[in-house]
Amino acid sequence: MTRHIRPIAALFAAIVCAVAVWAAPASALTPPQAQAVNDISRFFNGFRTMSGEFTQISPRGRVSTGKVYIAKPGRMRFEYSPPNPFVIVSDGTWVAVRNNARDTVDYYPLSKTPLRLVLAKRVDLARDAVIRKVERREGLVIVTLEDRDKMVPGHLVLIYDTGRKTLQQWIVVDGQGRRTTVSLSNLVMGKQLAGKLFHVARPGQGKKVRKKVNFGATRRK
């Protein structure tokens, strides 16, 4: 596993250093920078369903792997491989974070999470987000953005592979500065996905549920 973790960790460290520097607002972006942001929006608008694998690095450096499923608008499933006991599911309204080891579920409104920006039916990052920074580095475009309406604290970093024309990685930075990095691989677009993958029992229907108002608790992983 170390052989695969080291390059991911190195890229993660580089991005952390990069986003610490403030940059010009979206209105001051150069035409190539604006085009790069539009290319990422076009990627998200180019599919209705997507499935694949992910590797996640938590704020504490813990590495997890698993499978990801997306069905726009708003539906998502992160299924972690053992020994990680978590499953994260969005049905388009609620995001449920289930801990199978403790038999508990935490609920968050999707509208209060950074992922609402990229799970929309029509993604327009230049319109819906404040673009904090755009960089190009060795075949990658790195865009740092935050919610324009300030509904979601923190910011999101999207890393786009210009050669393969696909999203390679994202980093969620919460309101307390904690970073969670997700790298994507083996993506398949357009495959029909079962609706049950995105089923969320509404808050209050389970035995042990905890309704939350933000997305910070998932950073325990």
N, C-alpha and C positions, 0 to 999 in steps of 0.2 A: 504493500500500500504506500510506503514511503516514496517509492519511485514516482507515483502519480501525484502525491500531495505536494511535493516540493515545488514544481512549476506553478501550481495553482496558488500556493502560499506566496511565492515570489511576486506573481502578478497582483495579488491582493495587497501586498505591502506597497507596491508601486502606485496603485490606485489610491490608497489611503493618503499617500504623500501628495498626490496630484490634487485631490479634491479639497485639501486644506487651504489652497490658494484661491482667493476670490477672483472672479472673472467678470467680464462685461455682461450686462443684461441681454435678453434675446434681441431687443431692438438694435443692439450694436453688433450683432453677429455679422461676420463677413458672408458673402454669398456661398462660399464653399462650406462654411459652418452651418448655415441655414439649410443647405442641401443635405448635409449629413444628418441633421435632426429629422428632416422629411424622409430620408431613406429609412430611418428606424421606424417612423410612423407607418411607412409603406409596408415594412416587414410585418408589423402587427395586423395591418389591414389585409394582408395577402392570404390569410387563412381563417377558417372558422373553427377548426379543431386542430389540436397539436398534441402529440404525446412523445415521450422520450425519457431520458434518464438525467439525473442531476447529482451533483456533489455539492454539499453545503459545508461551509466553515462558519461556526458560530462565533459570537464575540469573544468567547473564551478559548478559541482555537480548536474546538472539538469538531471532528470531521464526520459527516453522515452522508449516506448515499440513499438513493431510492428512485422512484418513478414519478413523473409529473404528467398530468393530463389537463388540458385546457379546452373548454368549449365556450366560445364567445356567444353572447355577451355574459360576462360575469362569473362563469363557472370554472372551477379549478379544483384539482386534487393533487396534493403532495403526499405520497405514500412512502414512508421511510422504511428502510431495510433494518431488520434486527441487528443489534440489540436496541436501536432507537425505538421507543414505543409510540411515537407520535404519528398521527394522520391529520393533515390539514385539508379541510374541504370547504369550498365556497359554492353556494347554490345561486349566486347572483344577488343575494340580499344579505345573508349572514355568512361569516367565516367561522367555522367550528374547528377548534383545536382539541382533538381527542387524545388523551393519554391512556393507552390500553393497559399499561401497567398499574395505574391507579384507578382506572374506571371512572375518569372524570372528563368533562367537556367544558372548555371555555368558549364563549361566544363573543364575536366582535362584528359590528356592522361593516360590511364591505366598504361603504362610503368613507369609513374612518381609517382605512389602510392604504398604504402606498400603491398596492396592486390595482386599485380601482382605475388608475391612469392607463394601464395597459390591458385591462380586461374589458374595456368599453367596446360597444358594437362598432364604433368608429373612433379610431385613435388619431388624435391630432395634438402631438406633444407641444408644438409651437403655440397652439391656442390654449391648451388646458394646463400647461405647466410653465413655471419660470425656469428658463434655461440658465443655469449658473455657470456652466463651463462646457466647452467643446474642445476635444483634443484629438489629434491623429498620432498614432504610434504603431509602427511596424505592421501595417495592414489592419489596424483596429481603429474604430471611432469610439471615443469615450465621452459620453454625454452625462453631465450631472444636472439634475433637475429637482424642483420641489413643487408642491401643490400650489397653484396660483391663488386659490381661495383660502390657503392656510388652514384647511380642515385637517390636514395630516401633518403632524410635527416631523421634523427631520427632512431627509431628502433621499433620492434614488439615483443610483449610478447605473447606466445602461452601457454595455460594452458590445459593440457590433463589429462583426468580421466582414470587411468590405469585399474581400475576395470570394468568400463563400456566400455572401449576402444573407447572413443569418445572425441572430442574437447569440452571443457566446456566453454572456455572463451578466448578472445584475448584482448590485450591492444595495441593501436596504440599510440606511443609517437612521436610527430612531432619534427622538427628541433629546435623548441623553448622550448621543454620540456613539452608541453601540452599533457595530457593523456586522451584518450577516451577509455572507457572500454565497451566491448560488451560481454554479457553472453548469451549463446544459450540454448534452451530447446525444447522438443517435436520434435526432428529432425526425418525426414523421408527421407530415401535414395532410389534412383532409380525410383522415381515417375516421369512420363512424365510431363514436364512443357511446357506451351504454349510459343511459340517464341515471342509473343507480349509483354510478361512480360519484355523482355530485349531490346525492341526497343528504340533506342536513335536517335532523330532527330539531324542531324549533325550541328555543329556550324554554325550559320548564317541563318538557316532555320526558326527560330522562331522570334517572334516580339521583345522579350526582352532577349537577350543572352549576356553572358559575358564569353569570352574564357580565361581560366586561365592557368598558367604554373606550378602550384603546387597544393597541396591538402589541404592547410591550412585553407581555408575559411569555410569549413564545420564545423570547431570547434565552430562556433557561437551558435550551438544548445545547 
